[in-house]
Amino acid sequence: MKKTLQIIMNKFINSCKKTTELIDKRGISKLSLIEKVQLQLHTSMCNTCHAYEHRSKFLDKAIGKLFNQKQPHDKAHLSEDRKSKILEELKN
């Protein structure tokens, strides 16, 4: 029973490194249900990661205002013409 509980805890409680990766990932894409649970569990127990999450949200919001972004990155899209121009510039 103790071994089973340890396996479950290791599955849901990530390291700080993994947790900060999830915090950053959440800013650009959707997290899976398991990732959301892992993030919530870790940040509820780790003051450092909780503070990182808070600062990350603050910075994302401030940078968004600085550049006048009205929509999150995952909702932004480019026209096909603009995509082609960017690809062409990258080739050169």
C-alpha positions in Angstrom: 0.0 0.0 0.0 2.8 2.4 0.9 4.6 1.6 -2.4 1.4 2.3 -4.4 0.8 5.6 -2.6 4.4 6.6 -3.4 4.0 5.8 -7.1 0.8 7.9 -7.2 2.4 10.8 -5.4 5.4 10.7 -7.8 3.1 10.7 -10.8 1.2 13.8 -9.7 3.7 15.9 -7.8 6.4 17.1 -10.2 9.8 18.6 -9.5 10.1 22.4 -9.4 11.8 22.3 -12.9 8.8 20.4 -14.4 6.4 22.7 -12.7 8.0 25.8 -14.1 7.9 24.2 -17.5 4.1 23.7 -17.1 3.6 27.3 -15.9 5.4 28.5 -19.1 3.6 26.0 -21.3 0.3 27.1 -20.0 1.0 30.6 -21.4 1.3 29.3 -25.0 -1.0 26.2 -25.1 -3.6 24.3 -23.2 -2.5 21.9 -20.5 -3.9 18.4 -20.3 -6.0 17.5 -17.3 -3.2 15.6 -15.7 -0.8 18.5 -16.2 -3.4 20.9 -14.6 -3.7 18.6 -11.6 0.1 18.3 -11.3 0.5 22.1 -11.5 -2.2 22.7 -8.9 -0.8 20.2 -6.5 2.8 21.4 -6.7 2.0 25.1 -6.5 -0.3 24.5 -3.5 2.7 23.0 -1.6 5.7 24.9 -3.0 5.9 28.6 -2.2 8.7 29.2 -4.7 6.8 27.8 -7.6 3.6 29.5 -6.5 5.5 32.8 -6.5 7.0 32.0 -9.9 3.5 31.3 -11.3 2.3 34.7 -9.9 5.3 36.6 -11.4 4.8 34.8 -14.7 1.2 35.8 -15.0 2.1 39.4 -14.0 4.9 39.5 -16.7 2.7 38.0 -19.4 0.0 40.6 -18.7 2.5 43.5 -18.6 4.2 42.4 -21.8 0.8 42.0 -23.4 -0.2 45.6 -22.5 3.2 46.8 -23.6 2.7 45.4 -27.1 -1.0 46.1 -27.1 -1.9 42.4 -27.6 -5.6 41.9 -27.4 -5.6 38.2 -27.8 -3.5 35.4 -26.3 -0.7 33.9 -28.4 -2.6 30.7 -29.1 -5.5 32.7 -30.7 -3.2 34.8 -32.9 -2.9 33.9 -36.5 -1.1 35.2 -39.6 -2.3 35.5 -43.1 -0.9 33.0 -45.6 0.9 35.9 -47.4 2.6 36.9 -44.2 3.6 33.3 -43.4 5.1 33.0 -46.9 7.1 36.2 -46.4 8.4 35.1 -43.1 9.4 31.7 -44.4 11.2 33.4 -47.4 13.1 35.7 -45.0 14.2 32.7 -42.9 15.6 30.9 -45.9 17.8 33.9 -46.8 
